[in-house]
Amino acid sequence: MPAHSALITVMERAARKAGSRLRRDFGEVEHLQVSKKGPADFVSKADMRAERILYDELQKVRPGWGFVLEEGGMIEGEEGKPRWIVDPLDGTTNFLHGIPHFAISIAVQERGLDGVSWGKITSGLIYEPVSDQTWWAEMDKGAWLGDKRLRVSARRDLSESILATGIPFQGHGDLAEWSRIFGAFAPQVAGIRRFGAASLDLAWLAAGRYDGFFEADLQVWDVAAGILMVREAGGFVTDYTGGSEPIAQREILASNEALHSKLHKILARALL
């Protein structure tokens, strides 16, 4: 069993408690699918209940830390202390439709050298409530699924590779831009998948199940833990221009070392 920090233990305990509630709510959603009212209002309450559990559990063990919450917004912590970045339900649309592919994502972001600005993501955890699987990573300690060390795939040929993405919908994202990128990638690769939870896309990339991932218009809570996981598994994560700050640019291109440069060249040509 890998030796992870007490912080990962804290994160996993909080995620499991919130995940237990989400599992119960997910069972209710499946029944609500056939009701006239529909499950949307119920799901938003499930989301907020999970977030409240996570906030309470994390705040209790690390008082004074700040928070970035999908539902609750930003909560300033004490000066000089890190902050939690929390997505209580990544894959809400899947959850809403009774599709068992969703996760809780928690990351820790440290202060910058000046003690005021925000610096690196140093810990990340992604928990799948339905399968009861815990993905985690810590800076310089690798990426793990439970006690199994993760490595990105070793594929070097695009024709054998599978990519993951998110497709723009209902005013979210730039469909024309995404279509150009998709049109450039699709003829070159073995397949492109859209499963509907960016945190799990990145965890699966870290595990070598996918060979690459691209998506824009993402929020920090969607990807903070996953980006660290891919990098700790030996992968490369950039924005669409090849820069090293995909969170700031809200666009991600991630893959292994061999494929990333090939994918980036294709993407750059598609966006000319």
Secondary structure, DSSP 8 states (H G I E B T S, - for coil): -----HHHHHHHHHHHHHHHHHHHHHHHHHHHTTSSS-SHHHHHHHHHHHHHHHHHHHHHHSTT-EEEETTTEEE---TT--EEEEEEEETHHHHHTT-S--EEEEEEEEE-TTSSSEEEEEEEEEEETTTTEEEEEETTTEEEETTEE--------GGG-EEEE---BTTBS-HHHHHHHHHHHGGGSSEEE--S-HHHHHHHHHTTS-SEEEEES--HHHHHHHHHHHHHTT-EEE-TTS-S-HHHHTEEEEE-HHHHHHHHHHHHHHT-
